[in-house]
């Protein structure tokens, strides 16, 4: 009989981003390797702030040891608060905790400040995280950056376990076009506004194509107008996988400057399309893969520095292609082979 596995996800209704694609990829791979696998989801709401405790409690109330009278052999928890779930064989592959109460507190990327009420809630949630993550029979993270954060704030050691991006196997090389590509949710920590402002410092023949959905679309359009680059920025929504493959293939390069990203599969998708990645010194996860002058360019997080890097790619397409080829050699070694074996070892 096939072993039964549930992959737990906290999903914001009507939002589909990297974490959702990650869960889909894992479920597909578990099935391919002979498991009976399904996602288990509870809708996630993070506001008002006290709702975080209710969300954690909701997962804690769920016992997934059985379903319909039959044993569930294992659960794989992912991001906060799925690892609060009860199961004797709970494996955690941590995408991220609730970062707004961890490293992002007091920054523009968090609703939390260092006031008394927020700090009290923060301390409570961190203590609960320590307890719930400690129940895991095996604990991994999606990258070194997440593992480092876990060690810093929780004193817990976990092994990074990399996985290929959603479009792996479909991406291909193409000609160097006249545009750079931005892919991802239009949210503050992705810093698409930084790319838009950087375009003013790049060659005027270079365009920016922004692929993604999110709450900042109108604000980003206004930023393009303010930077006097609106005629060079195209916002593309509802882009399907086939179209995105084409956009990767024909780009000059991919610009990906998030703030302290956990993993950032966009980096690997760019590399698998043989494209260089321009990122920043504070990008976090992308720095696991981007090596300055080898697979891409790493610059300070300023419009001037980012714009100069884009201009360097545009001025030397041969060099851009060489960087992309080196990135491909790095990314092609990351596969699903062994990922499931490590997650499911001895359980």
C-alpha positions in Angstrom: 0.0 0.0 0.0 1.3 3.5 -0.9 2.4 5.5 2.1 0.1 8.5 2.7 1.7 12.0 3.1 0.1 15.4 3.6 2.0 18.6 2.7 0.7 21.4 5.0 0.3 24.9 3.6 -1.0 28.2 5.0 -2.6 29.8 2.0 -3.9 33.3 1.5 -7.0 32.9 -0.6 -6.6 34.2 -4.2 -2.9 34.6 -3.8 -0.4 32.2 -5.6 3.2 32.8 -5.1 6.5 31.0 -4.5 5.4 29.1 -1.4 2.3 27.8 -3.2 4.3 26.7 -6.2 6.8 25.0 -3.8 4.0 23.0 -2.2 2.7 22.0 -5.6 6.1 20.9 -6.8 6.7 18.8 -3.7 3.2 17.1 -3.9 3.9 16.3 -7.6 7.3 14.8 -6.8 6.0 12.7 -3.9 3.4 11.2 -6.2 6.0 10.6 -8.9 8.0 8.7 -6.4 5.1 6.5 -5.4 3.6 8.2 -2.4 -0.1 9.0 -2.0 0.3 12.7 -1.4 -2.1 15.7 -1.0 -1.8 19.3 0.2 -3.6 20.2 3.4 -4.5 23.8 3.6 -6.0 26.3 6.1 -6.7 29.9 4.9 -4.2 32.3 6.4 -5.0 35.8 7.8 -2.3 37.8 9.5 -4.3 40.9 10.7 -5.1 42.2 13.2 -1.9 41.2 14.9 -3.5 39.0 17.5 -5.0 36.9 14.7 -1.5 35.3 14.4 -2.2 33.4 17.7 -5.6 32.3 16.4 -4.0 31.0 13.2 -1.4 29.1 15.2 -4.1 27.7 17.4 -6.1 26.6 14.4 -3.2 24.4 13.2 -2.6 23.1 16.7 -6.1 21.9 16.9 -5.7 19.8 13.8 -4.8 16.2 14.3 -3.6 14.7 11.0 -2.6 11.3 12.3 -5.6 9.7 10.5 -8.1 10.5 7.8 -11.3 8.6 7.2 -10.1 5.9 9.7 -6.8 5.3 7.8 -3.4 6.2 9.1 -1.5 9.2 7.6 2.1 8.1 7.6 3.7 11.6 7.7 3.0 15.3 7.4 5.4 17.8 5.9 5.1 21.3 7.4 6.3 24.3 5.5 5.9 27.9 6.6 4.3 29.5 9.7 2.0 28.3 11.3 1.7 24.9 9.6 4.4 23.4 11.9 1.9 23.7 14.8 0.1 20.7 13.4 -0.1 17.5 15.5 1.4 14.4 14.1 3.8 11.7 15.5 5.9 11.9 12.3 6.0 15.6 11.6 8.7 16.6 9.2 9.4 20.4 8.7 10.8 21.8 5.5 10.8 25.4 6.6 10.2 28.0 3.9 10.1 30.8 6.5 8.7 31.7 9.9 6.5 34.8 10.3 9.3 37.2 9.4 7.5 40.3 10.4 8.1 39.4 14.1 11.6 38.2 13.5 14.3 40.1 11.5 11.9 42.5 9.9 10.5 44.0 13.1 10.9 47.8 13.1 11.6 48.0 9.3 9.3 49.3 6.5 8.6 45.6 5.6 6.8 44.9 8.9 3.7 46.0 10.7 5.5 45.3 14.0 7.5 47.8 16.0 9.4 47.7 19.2 6.5 48.9 21.3 5.6 46.9 24.4 2.5 45.1 23.0 4.3 44.1 19.8 7.4 42.8 21.7 5.2 40.8 24.1 3.4 39.2 21.1 6.7 38.6 19.4 8.2 36.9 22.4 5.2 34.7 22.8 5.2 33.6 19.1 9.0 32.9 19.1 8.6 30.7 22.2 5.8 28.8 20.5 7.8 28.4 17.4 10.7 26.9 19.4 8.3 24.4 21.0 6.5 23.4 17.8 9.6 23.2 15.6 11.2 21.1 18.3 8.6 18.4 17.7 9.9 17.8 14.2 11.4 14.4 13.7 13.4 16.0 10.8 14.0 19.7 10.2 15.2 21.3 7.0 15.1 24.8 5.5 14.7 25.8 1.9 18.1 27.6 1.9 21.1 28.8 3.9 19.5 32.2 4.7 16.5 30.6 6.4 18.7 28.2 8.3 20.9 31.1 9.5 17.8 33.0 10.7 16.6 29.9 12.5 19.9 29.5 14.3 20.1 33.2 15.2 16.6 33.7 16.6 15.7 30.2 17.8 19.0 28.5 18.5 17.8 25.6 16.3 20.0 23.9 13.7 18.6 22.8 10.4 20.0 21.6 7.1 19.3 23.6 3.9 17.6 21.5 1.3 17.4 23.1 -2.1 14.8 22.3 -4.7 14.5 23.2 -8.4 12.2 26.1 -9.4 8.7 25.6 -10.8 9.7 26.0 -14.4 12.7 23.7 -14.3 12.7 21.4 -17.3 10.8 23.9 -19.5 13.2 26.9 -19.5 15.6 27.3 -22.4 18.2 29.7 -23.8 17.3 32.4 -26.3 18.7 35.6 -27.8 19.7 38.6 -25.7 16.8 41.0 -26.1 16.6 44.7 -25.3 14.8 44.3 -22.0 15.6 43.1 -18.4 13.0 41.0 -16.6 11.5 41.3 -13.1 9.5 38.4 -11.9 7.7 38.1 -8.6 4.9 39.4 -6.3 4.5 43.2 -6.4 5.1 43.7 -2.7 7.5 46.0 -0.8 10.2 43.5 0.1 10.6 42.5 -3.6 11.7 46.1 -4.3 10.5 46.4 -7.8 10.4 50.1 -7.2 14.2 50.0 -6.9 14.5 48.4 -10.4 12.2 51.1 -11.8 14.2 53.9 -10.4 17.4 52.2 -11.5 16.2 52.2 -15.1 16.8 56.0 -15.2 20.5 55.3 -14.8 20.6 52.7 -17.6 20.8 53.1 -21.4 17.6 54.5 -22.7 17.3 51.7 -25.2 16.9 49.2 -22.4 13.4 48.4 -21.3 12.0 46.7 -18.1 9.3 44.1 -18.2 7.6 43.5 -14.9 5.8 40.2 -14.5 3.7 39.7 -11.3 0.6 40.5 -9.4 0.3 42.3 -6.1 -1.0 45.3 -4.1 1.6 47.8 -5.3 0.9 47.8 -9.0 -0.6 51.3 -9.1 2.1 52.6 -6.8 4.8 51.1 -9.1 3.2 52.7 -12.2 3.4 56.1 -10.4 7.0 55.4 -9.5 7.8 54.8 -13.2 6.2 58.2 -14.1 8.1 60.0 -11.3 11.4 58.5 -12.6 10.5 59.5 -16.2 10.8 55.9 -17.4 7.1 55.1 -17.8 7.6 54.6 -21.6 10.2 52.0 -20.9 8.4 49.9 -18.3 5.8 47.3 -19.2 3.6 45.6 -16.5 2.5 42.1 -17.5 -0.2 40.3 -15.6 -1.9 36.9 -16.1 1.3 35.6 -17.7 1.0 31.8 -18.1 3.9 29.4 -17.8 4.6 29.1 -21.6 4.7 32.9 -22.0 7.0 33.3 -19.0 9.4 30.7 -20.5 9.5 32.9 -23.6 10.1 36.1 -21.6 13.0 34.5 -19.8 14.5 33.1 -23.0 14.5 36.5 -24.8 15.6 38.7 -21.9 19.0 40.4 -21.7 19.0 39.4 -18.0 16.9 39.2 -14.8 17.0 41.9 -12.1 16.1 40.5 -8.7 16.9 42.8 -5.7 14.6 41.6 -2.9 15.3 42.5 0.7 16.8 39.5 2.5 14.9 36.9 0.5 14.6 33.4 2.0 15.4 31.5 -1.2 14.3 33.2 -4.4 13.6 30.6 -7.1 13.6 33.5 -9.7 17.4 33.3 -9.5 17.4 29.6 -10.5 14.8 30.1 -13.2 17.0 32.9 -14.8 20.0 30.6 -14.7 18.1 27.7 -16.3 17.2 30.1 -19.1 21.0 30.9 -19.4 20.4 34.5 -18.2 22.6 36.4 -15.7 21.0 37.8 -12.6 21.6 41.3 -11.2 21.0 41.4 -7.5 22.1 43.4 -4.4 24.4 42.9 -1.4 21.4 42.6 1.0 19.3 40.3 -1.2 19.7 37.2 1.0 18.8 33.9 -0.7 19.9 34.9 -4.2 23.5 35.4 -2.9 23.7 31.6 -2.4 23.8 31.3 -6.2 24.8 34.6 -7.7 28.6 35.1 -7.8 29.6 38.6 -8.8 31.3 38.7 -12.2 30.8 34.9 -12.6 27.1 34.2 -12.8 25.7 37.7 -12.5 26.4 41.1 -10.9 26.0 42.0 -7.2 25.8 45.7 -6.4 24.7 48.1 -3.6 20.9 48.5 -3.2 20.8 51.9 -4.8 19.1 53.0 -8.1 22.5 54.3 -9.3 24.4 51.1 -8.7 21.6 48.9 -10.0 21.2 51.0 -13.1 25.0 50.9 -13.8 24.9 47.1 -13.6 22.0 47.0 -16.1 24.0 49.3 -18.4 27.0 46.9 -18.1 24.9 44.0 -19.4 23.4 46.1 -22.2 26.8 47.3 -23.3 28.3 43.8 -23.5 25.8 41.1 -24.6 28.6 38.7 -25.1 29.6 39.0 -21.4 26.0 38.8 -20.4 25.7 35.5 -22.3 28.8 34.2 -20.6 27.5 35.0 -17.1 24.2 33.3 -18.0 26.0 30.2 -19.2 27.9 30.0 -15.9 24.7 30.4 -14.0 23.1 27.5 -16.0 26.0 25.2 -15.0 25.3 26.1 -11.3 21.5 25.7 -11.5 21.4 22.5 -13.4 22.9 20.6 -10.5 19.8 21.4 -8.3 17.2 18.7 -8.8 14.4 16.9 -7.0 16.6 13.8 -6.8 17.3 13.1 -3.2 15.0 15.8 -1.8 12.1 13.4 -1.1 14.6 10.7 0.1 15.9 13.1 2.8 12.4 14.4 3.8 11.0 10.9 4.1 14.0 9.0 5.6 13.1 6.4 8.1 9.5 7.6 8.3 
